[in-house]
Amino acid sequence: MGNCTESSNLSLSAPTEAPAYAGASSVTITTMLTTQVWIGFIFDIILIVFALRFMWGMMRLGKISPFIRTRMPVAEEVAEAFGTLPEGSVLIDPGCGDGRVLFAIAKRNPHTTFIGIELRLLPYILALLEKRKHPDLNITFIHGNFFDQDLSSATHIYTYLYAHVMDSLLPKLLKELKPGTTLLSVDFPFSKKQTEHVTTLKSAEQLKLGRTLYVYRF
Ligand SMILES: C[S@@+](CC[C@H](N)C(=O)[O-])C[C@H]1O[C@@H](n2cnc3c(N)ncnc32)[C@H](O)[C@@H]1O
């Protein structure tokens, strides 16, 4: 009996200890769950921030063309089309990339002032490096958004931007440009401005890009 009592005491004592053990475990589990909930919450916030940044980037891209350089034969034809610029001319390339078209035009017009505006860092640096090779040419490169720059000093403008960017830029050009300013655009016309002249470039036969030159007068 005594044995029996002992064993029954033992068996009775087990449940009284169990809740103590189970209590400690549930605290640990609760802590772990709370930590997981917090980690999940922070992770969700990070995801939302990234998603919003991505959407904002895509919205901005609506106003930004990718960095696709004008092919050199096209750049030479554009330079030919601008010809010899009158004294005191200022030619601006909004979205100048590595500045190759400006260099092509500037080599024919060493006394003209040239301004290239470029948003992306890499092409801007490439333009600056190229400029070091031509200290005689009057070319200034600005690292920035052309929508934020004053374009009113231009007498001539060269563009190679997407059609929707051209249309976004038109109100600014109409507001800022002096009457008589000439704009030459490769491949992408304004949808709401009359061209003065349209030319098919000679290099069109060899190249997939760079076929048409649209000439506008403001
Ligand atoms: C199609 S590339 C033409 C580059 C150069 N004009 C050429 O003909 O080789 C267009 C360039 O415009 C730049 N760009 C687009 N939107 C811009 C903006 N809002 N401000 C400044 N640069 C911009 C891009 O980074 C890209 O280098």
The ligand as an ORCA input file, in Angstrom:
! r2SCAN-3c Opt
* xyz 0 1
  C      18.077     58.571    -76.304
  S      19.337     59.228    -75.256
  C      20.109     60.427    -76.356
  C      21.491     60.827    -75.935
  C      22.155     61.894    -76.812
  N      21.344     63.080    -76.959
  C      22.458     61.331    -78.174
  O      21.793     61.744    -79.125
  O      23.340     60.464    -78.278
  C      18.388     60.271    -74.177
  C      19.182     60.772    -73.015
  O      18.410     61.723    -72.341
  C      18.630     61.576    -70.943
  N      17.456     62.128    -70.273
  C      16.185     61.681    -70.351
  N      15.365     62.449    -69.638
  C      16.143     63.412    -69.086
  C      15.857     64.507    -68.238
  N      14.616     64.749    -67.828
  N      16.870     65.325    -67.883
  C      18.132     65.072    -68.323
  N      18.465     64.031    -69.112
  C      17.476     63.218    -69.497
  C      18.801     60.093    -70.748
  O      19.518     59.807    -69.566
  C      19.567     59.709    -72.009
  O      20.949     59.767    -71.805
*
